[in-house]
């Protein structure tokens, strides 16, 4: 006899029997019932479940007890790993489930036998790091069953070797590949096709949709239900996938692969080598044409600059000439044809970047230290996403700790064009009045003034001493973070870890292991970071996380909103900032034993009307404006 949701989560249910200290939570049961109903009846449900609700189990149990196949999509690889390796096995054991499960990541996470062998045979660089890492990956590839590079000890997310040992959709040879039978990606997809529960991430979900649109077979098999955790990220990720990007990084990666072909099979084709050198030089010049500082900008405006246009035209011309040269080699190697296809795709994208007349898109660019990326991003993805869901006869659950703005889920629902049958907002069971203190310090300079970094240094020094390290310092800009870090690294007795010194995973590991350290980070540390217990007692946030007003994508979205008769600030800027702040605040209290202080160093929370929207969206913490209270609260934490 099958159990009801209430029985599954009851004091005598399978979870209570399997988990030490398990206590039924009404909020968790309510969420599980909504998820169960949506999955059973192929409906849409939106659930905001604040930290401590137990939302993971609330959606996992319905997926495991109902018949059918379910895809669970998370916001990050870290959460994907946690879900698959920690949470799912716990629930499987409790239920005694026999459902087949699989973990599926994007292709960039798996070793590609073909590319690894090519680059071991013809080492692509005399960089000692790359040579050493190539040897490590080669050894790993010979021993691993999954091919998941996350399991390769010593190879971090930012390892230089990764582009040489993994494939992209552009350079994968598919069925033509000599290593197709042993391909790790093919095997991972096969396991996903055979499984009842597949854990993926949002990027892979949309990559799958994009591939389907271009006429290839779907990567992910059809399912009876889809569950999106960390669903607040969906709209932005969808915008990237429904749009198009062309980058110097892509062009240079193509040149690297074409050179490999030249050196291994077309060595006598000297013109090919010279043409690749010329294209590489023109591509690097195109990046340099945007100045050394980099940053983001309006692409339409950039195209009015003759020098920039000339630099881009040179790349386009060199791509066209390379096309002619490669055509001469078609009979020489079967690898030339896929190269030509990649080349034509790149050229087509660059051509489309010149046609900025298409309405409903933002054309913007981003120049980093080494690369230039041109983005063509749709301003509204709701209709496209809605159409995508309607093509699937399935249930959809969207959940996150941060979906609402001003006690409403409308902003989230509208952005994705959803028509939910049920919505639910569940408050955290934590006693924030007892466990946490929110401080909005007095006498701060204006948020954007030049005096702010110095004021931040003073506040950070106070709380670090009072908390004996154990602080997260979250910033909205790299510039301010580095200005503050420079002083703190010299003056504090506790170790200060700064984003960029090493990979995010290593930084968090060292911070947690030390127990009395300080961690400084920007955007990527505002969410998906889970530090429980005494290693973290204080979170300092430098200012309200509004997107920079000169951000070209934001400007285009606001313009579009205004032309449609909307209120750009209320509908675009404010909701995004509120969600981002809620994510940052969520780092502080992670379980019922945690205690901590949140210091928000932006007086606009007090001085502007919209400050109330932010405060109303935060957990109900005790508030203070006095730093002495902060020191006393922190001193009382063991």
Secondary structure by P-SEA (a helix, b strand, c coil): ccccccccccccccccccccbbbbbaaaaaaaaaaaaaaaabbbbbbbcccccaaaaaaaaaaaaccbbbbbbcccaaaaaaaacccaaaaaaaacccccccccccccccccaaaaaaaaaccccccaaaaaaaaaaaaaaacccccccccccccccccccccccccccccccccccccccccaaaaaaaaaaaccbbbbcaaaaaaaaaaaaaccccccccccbbbbccccaaaaaaaaaacccccaaaaaaaaaaaaaaaacccccaaaaaaaaaaaaaaaaaaaaccccbbbbbcaaaaaacaaaaaaaaaaaaaaaaaaaaaaaacccccaaaaaaaaaaaaaaaaaaaaccccccccccccccccbbbbbbccccaaaaaaaaaaaccbbbbbbcccccccccaaaaaaaacccccbbbbbcccccccccbbbbbccccccccccaaaaaaaaaaaaaaaaaccbbbbbbccaaaaaaaaaaaaacccccccccccccaaaaaaaaaaacbbbbbbccccccccccccccccbbbbccccccccccaaaaaaaaaaaaacccccccccaaaaaaaaaaaaacccccccccbbbbbcccccccccaaaaaaaacccccccccaaaaaaaaaacc
